[in-house]
Amino acid sequence: MKTKGYAVKAARAPLEPFTFDRRNLLDQDVALDIYYAGICHSDIHQAREEWGPAIFPMVPGHEIVGRVS
């Protein structure tokens, strides 16, 4: 499933548009249409690699508003 987001591609890099493939949904998964996503301070620490090594590209943000589709 093609998905659009904003990613940092290296520590301290700016967010930029990013398209990636998600795996297919499994029986126990829930599909969401995400309308809004927020970035909290822990996302900023992670994207700056301030808490240790991180995996890039990274799509930060876990504070979401949406609807189960």
C-alpha atoms as a printed R data frame, in Angstrom:
   type eleno elety resid chain resno       x      y      z
1  ATOM     1    CA   MET     A     1   0.000  0.000  0.000
2  ATOM     2    CA   LYS     A     2   1.561  3.313 -1.104
3  ATOM     3    CA   THR     A     3   1.584  5.839  1.745
4  ATOM     4    CA   LYS     A     4   2.540  9.507  1.860
5  ATOM     5    CA   GLY     A     5   4.155 11.219  4.819
6  ATOM     6    CA   TYR     A     6   6.950 13.543  5.817
7  ATOM     7    CA   ALA     A     7  10.281 12.034  6.785
8  ATOM     8    CA   VAL     A     8  13.688 12.995  8.056
9  ATOM     9    CA   LYS     A     9  16.331 11.118  6.100
10 ATOM    10    CA   ALA     A    10  19.197 11.742  8.541
11 ATOM    11    CA   ALA     A    11  19.652 13.088 12.070
12 ATOM    12    CA   ARG     A    12  18.752 16.791 12.273
13 ATOM    13    CA   ALA     A    13  17.637 16.874  8.609
14 ATOM    14    CA   PRO     A    14  14.488 18.834  7.747
15 ATOM    15    CA   LEU     A    15  11.192 17.051  7.134
16 ATOM    16    CA   GLU     A    16  10.487 16.415  3.463
17 ATOM    17    CA   PRO     A    17   7.720 14.682  1.503
18 ATOM    18    CA   PHE     A    18   8.200 10.920  1.491
19 ATOM    19    CA   THR     A    19   6.323  8.018 -0.127
20 ATOM    20    CA   PHE     A    20   6.723  4.494  1.195
21 ATOM    21    CA   ASP     A    21   5.114  1.058  0.966
22 ATOM    22    CA   ARG     A    22   3.215 -0.357  3.939
23 ATOM    23    CA   ARG     A    23   2.586 -4.046  4.337
24 ATOM    24    CA   ASN     A    24  -0.888 -5.427  3.639
25 ATOM    25    CA   LEU     A    25  -3.292 -5.420  6.565
26 ATOM    26    CA   LEU     A    26  -3.531 -8.601  8.618
27 ATOM    27    CA   ASP     A    27  -6.709 -9.963 10.253
28 ATOM    28    CA   GLN     A    28  -5.956 -8.302 13.606
29 ATOM    29    CA   ASP     A    29  -5.040 -4.877 12.094
30 ATOM    30    CA   VAL     A    30  -7.253 -1.798 11.952
31 ATOM    31    CA   ALA     A    31  -7.177  0.523  8.924
32 ATOM    32    CA   LEU     A    32  -7.269  4.252  9.696
33 ATOM    33    CA   ASP     A    33  -7.779  7.286  7.539
34 ATOM    34    CA   ILE     A    34  -5.508  9.785  9.274
35 ATOM    35    CA   TYR     A    35  -6.704 13.381  8.999
36 ATOM    36    CA   TYR     A    36  -4.136 15.090 11.239
37 ATOM    37    CA   ALA     A    37  -0.864 14.072 12.889
38 ATOM    38    CA   GLY     A    38   1.105 15.956 15.492
39 ATOM    39    CA   ILE     A    39   4.728 15.765 16.463
40 ATOM    40    CA   CYS     A    40   5.533 15.814 20.167
41 ATOM    41    CA   HIS     A    41   8.861 16.589 21.778
42 ATOM    42    CA   SER     A    42   9.855 12.915 21.987
43 ATOM    43    CA   ASP     A    43   9.570 12.746 18.162
44 ATOM    44    CA   ILE     A    44  11.947 15.713 17.884
45 ATOM    45    CA   HIS     A    45  14.496 14.030 20.202
46 ATOM    46    CA   GLN     A    46  14.261 10.848 18.154
47 ATOM    47    CA   ALA     A    47  14.640 12.660 14.800
48 ATOM    48    CA   ARG     A    48  17.708 14.501 16.124
49 ATOM    49    CA   GLU     A    49  19.162 11.212 17.382
50 ATOM    50    CA   GLU     A    50  19.472 12.677 20.877
51 ATOM    51    CA   TRP     A    51  18.454  9.413 22.562
52 ATOM    52    CA   GLY     A    52  20.897  7.160 20.738
53 ATOM    53    CA   PRO     A    53  21.098  5.680 17.260
54 ATOM    54    CA   ALA     A    54  17.919  5.891 15.191
55 ATOM    55    CA   ILE     A    55  16.721  4.267 11.980
56 ATOM    56    CA   PHE     A    56  16.351  6.547  8.947
57 ATOM    57    CA   PRO     A    57  14.350  7.486  6.991
58 ATOM    58    CA   MET     A    58  12.010  8.217  9.894
59 ATOM    59    CA   VAL     A    59   8.406  9.423  9.712
60 ATOM    60    CA   PRO     A    60   7.900 11.055 13.115
61 ATOM    61    CA   GLY     A    61   4.523 11.697 14.672
62 ATOM    62    CA   HIS     A    62   2.200  9.484 16.646
63 ATOM    63    CA   GLU     A    63  -0.419 11.942 17.899
64 ATOM    64    CA   ILE     A    64  -3.131 11.292 15.312
65 ATOM    65    CA   VAL     A    65  -6.755 12.147 14.597
66 ATOM    66    CA   GLY     A    66  -8.624 10.019 12.088
67 ATOM    67    CA   ARG     A    67 -11.393  7.556 11.445
68 ATOM    68    CA   VAL     A    68 -11.444  3.794 11.312
69 ATOM    69    CA   SER     A    69 -11.995  2.922  7.668
